[in-house]
Amino acid sequence: MNQPPLSSPVRRRAIISRVDAVSFLLSILAIALAWLMSMRDYPFSFPATAANSSVDVLSPYITIAVFIVLYAVLSLMAYRMSYGLYAGFHHISVVAAYLTFGPSAAITTAFIGRALSEVGRALLYKRLEIRPHTPREAITGLLFHAGTHGLATLVAGLMYHLLGGTIPLTDLEPSLLGALIGMFAINIAVYQALLMTRVYWSGKVIDSRRLGDTLPPMLFGQIFSLPLSLLLPITYYNLPPFAFFMLVTGIIMAGVLFRVSERSRWALERRIVELATLNHLGQSLTSNLNRRELMQSTYEQVARLMEADTFYIDTVLGRNEQCQLSVCYTK
């Protein structure tokens, strides 16, 4: 069967897209804000409370290394949804690093942890059943996600400080409850705002219904993560290292279980949508005689199932079985 090439023009991708520029800007803002906050109030050092504690406390550098690995693992376990959004518990590490040691530890955890997760994705993408990133996508993803997590945590940390919060967090005192709630609210609001900005600036056609379906699991993952991030610094300062490592292991197991449950739920929902799409297509084929409207309806139904940057339908002509491009949609 001979098929002529598509007649639609090939669009060249810009050297630097808006998403690339925004990702770079977010990372610079996050690093600058961490530097300013560290210079003023929160040095990256071993807190005096730890030095005077009767409990054997791990070195801060070992603990930050644990936070980095935890961030990388939870990022890989996060479940990918539509429009490049992820649901998972990867927020825990950055917030916990901030509450344990301050802004420098948080930004270090975000950037090195994200870089480590990109390496893990390149090595384990088949086992994790995810698409490998190109070098450009890996760099952009590193800058965006590290910058977003870092900036959201640091801006929330400023609110926490203004409401009377203290660094490090060694005990969960009632007087800190308002500051922690304010910190969590700002963290969620800033993070979600940055994600939605990226989605709408990506240049893709956005289906509001599909986007709305991604919000509940994504919000659940972030809301569930924030209280867990309190336990890590408190455990670190008040319990033996064994208890700290047990908590880290439990968080990783929770992340794995969340990924499995989300995969099962989305597989079931996708099957339901597939059946509804086939039913709708069947009705369109039997009731719609307008060729253009029929092809438009087919494209809309397929777009419900997958993100198709290019969609085309070929028509087979005559006995020569030559294909003619009937319709082509590009985003």
C-alpha positions as CSV (number, residue, x, y, z in Angstrom):
1,M,0.0,0.0,0.0
2,N,1.5,3.3,-1.1
3,Q,1.0,6.3,1.2
4,P,2.1,9.8,0.1
5,P,3.7,12.0,2.7
6,L,1.6,14.4,4.7
7,S,1.0,17.7,3.0
8,S,0.8,19.6,6.3
9,P,3.9,21.8,6.9
10,V,6.4,20.7,9.4
11,R,6.7,23.2,12.2
12,R,10.2,23.8,13.7
13,R,10.4,23.9,17.4
14,A,11.8,27.0,18.9
15,I,15.3,26.8,20.3
16,I,14.1,28.0,23.7
17,S,10.3,27.6,24.3
18,R,8.2,29.4,26.9
19,V,8.3,26.4,29.2
20,D,12.1,26.3,29.0
21,A,12.4,29.9,29.8
22,V,9.9,29.7,32.7
23,S,11.7,26.6,34.1
24,F,15.0,28.4,34.1
25,L,13.5,31.4,35.7
26,L,11.9,29.4,38.4
27,S,15.1,27.6,39.3
28,I,17.0,30.9,39.5
29,L,14.3,32.5,41.7
30,A,14.3,29.5,44.0
31,I,18.1,29.5,44.4
32,A,18.2,33.3,44.9
33,L,15.5,33.1,47.5
34,A,17.2,30.3,49.4
35,W,20.4,32.2,49.4
36,L,18.8,35.4,50.7
37,M,16.9,33.4,53.4
38,S,20.1,31.6,54.5
39,M,22.1,34.7,54.7
40,R,19.5,36.4,56.9
41,D,18.1,33.8,59.3
42,Y,18.7,30.2,58.6
43,P,22.3,29.1,58.0
44,F,23.0,25.7,56.7
45,S,24.6,24.3,59.8
46,F,24.2,21.8,62.6
47,P,21.6,23.3,65.0
48,A,22.5,23.9,68.6
49,T,19.5,21.9,69.7
50,A,20.9,18.8,68.1
51,A,24.3,19.3,69.7
52,N,22.7,19.5,73.2
53,S,20.4,16.6,72.6
54,S,20.8,13.4,74.6
55,V,19.8,11.4,71.5
56,D,22.4,10.3,69.0
57,V,21.7,12.4,65.9
58,L,22.9,11.7,62.4
59,S,25.2,14.1,60.7
60,P,23.2,16.8,58.8
61,Y,25.0,15.8,55.6
62,I,24.0,12.2,55.9
63,T,20.5,13.3,56.6
64,I,20.3,15.6,53.6
65,A,21.7,12.7,51.5
66,V,18.8,10.6,52.8
67,F,16.3,13.4,51.9
68,I,17.8,13.6,48.4
69,V,17.5,9.8,47.8
70,L,13.9,9.9,49.3
71,Y,13.0,12.7,46.9
72,A,14.4,10.8,43.9
73,V,12.6,7.6,44.8
74,L,9.3,9.3,45.5
75,S,9.5,11.2,42.2
76,L,10.0,8.0,40.3
77,M,7.1,6.4,42.2
78,A,4.8,9.4,41.4
79,Y,2.1,8.5,38.9
80,R,2.1,10.4,35.6
81,M,-1.3,11.8,34.5
82,S,-2.4,14.0,31.6
83,Y,-0.4,17.1,30.6
84,G,2.7,16.0,32.4
85,L,1.2,16.2,35.9
86,Y,2.2,13.8,38.6
87,A,0.5,12.6,41.7
88,G,2.6,11.3,44.5
89,F,4.4,12.0,47.8
90,H,7.6,13.7,46.4
91,H,6.7,16.9,48.3
92,I,7.7,15.3,51.6
93,S,11.5,15.5,51.2
94,V,11.8,19.2,50.3
95,V,9.5,20.4,53.1
96,A,11.1,18.0,55.6
97,A,14.6,19.3,54.7
98,Y,13.4,22.9,55.2
99,L,11.9,22.1,58.6
100,T,14.9,20.2,59.6
101,F,17.8,22.4,58.5
102,G,16.5,25.4,56.6
103,P,16.3,26.8,53.0
104,S,19.7,25.7,51.8
105,A,19.0,22.1,52.7
106,A,15.6,22.3,51.0
107,I,16.9,23.7,47.7
108,T,19.8,21.2,47.8
109,T,17.4,18.4,48.2
110,A,15.2,19.6,45.4
111,F,17.9,20.1,42.7
112,I,20.1,17.1,43.5
113,G,17.1,14.8,44.2
114,R,15.5,15.8,40.9
115,A,18.7,15.2,39.0
116,L,19.0,11.8,40.6
117,S,15.4,11.0,39.6
118,E,16.2,11.9,36.0
119,V,19.1,9.4,36.1
120,G,16.8,6.8,37.6
121,R,14.2,7.4,34.9
122,A,16.8,7.0,32.1
123,L,17.9,3.6,33.7
124,L,14.6,2.2,34.9
125,Y,12.0,3.6,32.4
126,K,11.1,0.1,31.1
127,R,10.5,-1.3,34.5
128,L,8.5,1.7,35.7
129,E,6.6,1.7,32.4
130,I,7.2,5.4,31.7
131,R,8.6,7.2,28.6
132,P,12.3,8.1,28.8
133,H,13.1,11.8,28.6
134,T,15.3,13.3,25.9
135,P,18.2,15.3,27.2
136,R,16.3,18.5,26.7
137,E,13.2,17.2,28.5
138,A,15.4,16.0,31.4
139,I,17.1,19.4,31.8
140,T,13.8,21.3,31.5
141,G,12.1,18.9,33.9
142,L,14.9,19.2,36.4
143,L,14.8,23.0,36.4
144,F,11.0,23.2,36.5
145,H,10.2,20.6,39.1
146,A,13.2,21.5,41.4
147,G,12.4,25.2,41.0
148,T,8.7,24.7,41.6
149,H,9.1,22.5,44.7
150,G,11.9,24.7,46.0
151,L,10.1,28.0,45.4
152,A,6.7,26.8,46.8
153,T,8.5,25.5,49.9
154,L,10.5,28.7,50.5
155,V,7.6,31.0,50.0
156,A,5.5,28.9,52.4
157,G,8.5,29.0,54.7
158,L,8.4,32.8,54.7
159,M,4.8,32.6,55.8
160,Y,5.7,30.0,58.5
161,H,8.4,32.4,59.8
162,L,6.0,35.4,59.8
163,L,3.4,33.4,61.8
164,G,6.0,32.6,64.5
165,G,7.3,29.3,63.2
166,T,10.8,28.1,64.2
167,I,13.6,26.3,62.4
168,P,14.5,23.5,63.2
169,L,11.2,21.9,64.1
170,T,12.0,19.7,67.0
171,D,8.6,19.4,68.7
172,L,5.0,19.8,67.6
173,E,3.9,22.5,70.0
174,P,0.3,23.9,69.9
175,S,1.7,27.4,69.4
176,L,3.1,26.3,66.0
177,L,-0.2,24.9,64.7
178,G,-1.3,28.1,63.0
179,A,2.1,28.7,61.4
180,L,2.2,25.1,60.1
181,I,-1.3,25.4,58.7
182,G,-0.4,28.7,57.0
183,M,2.7,27.1,55.6
184,F,0.9,24.1,54.2
185,A,-1.9,26.3,52.6
186,I,0.7,28.6,50.9
187,N,2.7,25.6,49.7
188,I,-0.3,24.0,48.1
189,A,-1.5,27.3,46.5
190,V,1.9,28.3,45.1
191,Y,2.7,24.8,43.8
192,Q,-0.7,24.3,42.1
193,A,-0.6,27.8,40.6
194,L,2.9,27.1,39.0
195,L,1.8,23.8,37.7
196,M,-1.4,25.2,36.1
197,T,0.6,28.0,34.5
198,R,2.9,25.5,32.9
199,V,0.0,23.4,31.6
200,Y,-1.7,26.4,29.9
201,W,1.6,27.8,28.6
202,S,2.6,24.5,27.0
203,G,0.7,25.3,23.8
204,K,-1.4,22.2,23.9
205,V,-5.1,22.1,23.5
206,I,-6.4,21.7,27.1
207,D,-9.5,19.6,27.8
208,S,-10.9,21.1,31.0
209,R,-12.6,17.8,31.9
210,R,-9.4,15.8,31.6
211,L,-7.5,18.4,33.5
212,G,-10.1,18.4,36.2
213,D,-9.8,14.7,36.6
214,T,-6.1,15.1,37.5
215,L,-6.6,17.5,40.3
216,P,-8.1,15.3,43.1
217,P,-5.3,12.7,43.1
218,M,-2.7,15.4,42.8
219,L,-4.1,17.4,45.6
220,F,-4.5,14.3,47.8
221,G,-0.9,13.4,47.3
222,Q,0.3,16.9,48.3
223,I,-2.1,17.3,51.3
224,F,-1.2,13.8,52.6
225,S,2.5,14.5,52.1
226,L,2.7,17.7,54.2
227,P,1.8,16.1,57.6
228,L,4.3,13.3,57.0
229,S,6.9,16.0,56.4
230,L,6.5,17.1,60.0
231,L,7.3,13.6,61.3
232,L,10.8,13.5,59.7
233,P,12.4,16.4,61.6
234,I,10.7,15.6,64.9
235,T,11.9,11.9,64.6
236,Y,15.3,13.1,63.6
237,Y,15.8,15.2,66.6
238,N,14.0,13.1,69.3
239,L,14.5,9.5,68.3
240,P,17.4,7.2,67.5
241,P,18.6,7.0,63.8
242,F,17.0,3.6,63.5
243,A,13.5,5.1,64.0
244,F,14.3,7.8,61.5
245,F,15.3,5.2,58.8
246,M,12.2,3.2,59.7
247,L,10.0,6.2,59.0
248,V,11.8,6.9,55.7
249,T,11.2,3.2,54.7
250,G,7.5,3.5,55.6
251,I,7.1,6.7,53.5
252,I,8.7,4.9,50.5
253,M,6.3,2.0,50.9
254,A,3.4,4.4,51.1
255,G,4.6,6.0,47.9
256,V,4.7,2.6,46.2
257,L,1.2,1.7,47.3
258,F,-0.1,5.0,46.2
259,R,1.3,4.5,42.7
260,V,-0.2,1.0,42.4
261,S,-3.6,2.2,43.5
262,E,-3.5,5.2,41.1
263,R,-2.5,2.9,38.2
264,S,-5.3,0.5,39.0
265,R,-7.9,3.3,39.3
266,W,-6.8,5.1,36.1
267,A,-6.7,1.8,34.2
268,L,-10.4,1.2,35.2
269,E,-11.4,4.7,34.3
270,R,-9.6,4.5,31.0
271,R,-11.4,1.2,30.1
272,I,-14.7,2.9,30.9
273,V,-13.8,5.9,28.6
274,E,-12.7,3.5,25.8
275,L,-16.0,1.7,25.9
276,A,-17.9,5.0,25.9
277,T,-15.7,6.2,23.0
278,L,-16.4,3.1,20.9
279,N,-20.1,3.4,21.5
280,H,-20.1,7.1,20.5
281,L,-18.0,6.4,17.4
282,G,-20.5,3.7,16.4
283,Q,-23.4,6.0,16.8
284,S,-21.6,8.7,14.7
285,L,-20.9,6.3,11.9
286,T,-24.5,5.2,11.6
287,S,-26.2,8.6,12.1
288,N,-23.8,11.2,10.6
289,L,-23.6,11.4,6.8
290,N,-21.5,14.6,6.8
291,R,-17.9,13.5,6.2
292,R,-16.2,16.5,7.8
293,E,-18.4,16.4,10.9
294,L,-17.8,12.6,11.1
295,M,-14.0,13.1,11.0
296,Q,-14.1,15.9,13.5
297,S,-16.2,13.7,15.9
298,T,-13.6,10.9,15.5
299,Y,-10.8,13.2,16.3
300,E,-12.5,14.5,19.4
301,Q,-13.2,11.0,20.7
302,V,-9.7,9.8,20.1
303,A,-8.4,12.9,21.9
304,R,-10.3,11.9,25.0
305,L,-8.1,8.7,25.2
306,M,-4.7,10.1,24.4
307,E,-2.6,13.2,23.9
308,A,-2.3,13.3,20.1
309,D,-0.1,16.2,18.9
310,T,-0.8,15.1,15.3
311,F,-3.9,13.2,14.2
312,Y,-4.7,12.3,10.6
313,I,-7.1,10.0,8.7
314,D,-6.2,8.5,5.3
315,T,-8.8,7.3,2.8
316,V,-8.0,4.2,0.6
317,L,-8.9,4.9,-3.0
318,G,-9.8,2.3,-5.6
319,R,-8.1,-0.9,-6.5
320,N,-4.7,0.6,-6.5
321,E,-5.1,1.0,-2.7
322,Q,-3.5,4.5,-2.7
323,C,-4.1,6.6,0.4
324,Q,-5.3,10.1,0.3
325,L,-5.0,12.4,3.3
326,S,-8.5,13.2,4.3
327,V,-8.0,15.3,7.5
328,C,-5.0,16.3,9.6
329,Y,-5.0,18.0,13.0
330,T,-1.9,19.4,14.6
331,K,-1.5,21.1,17.9
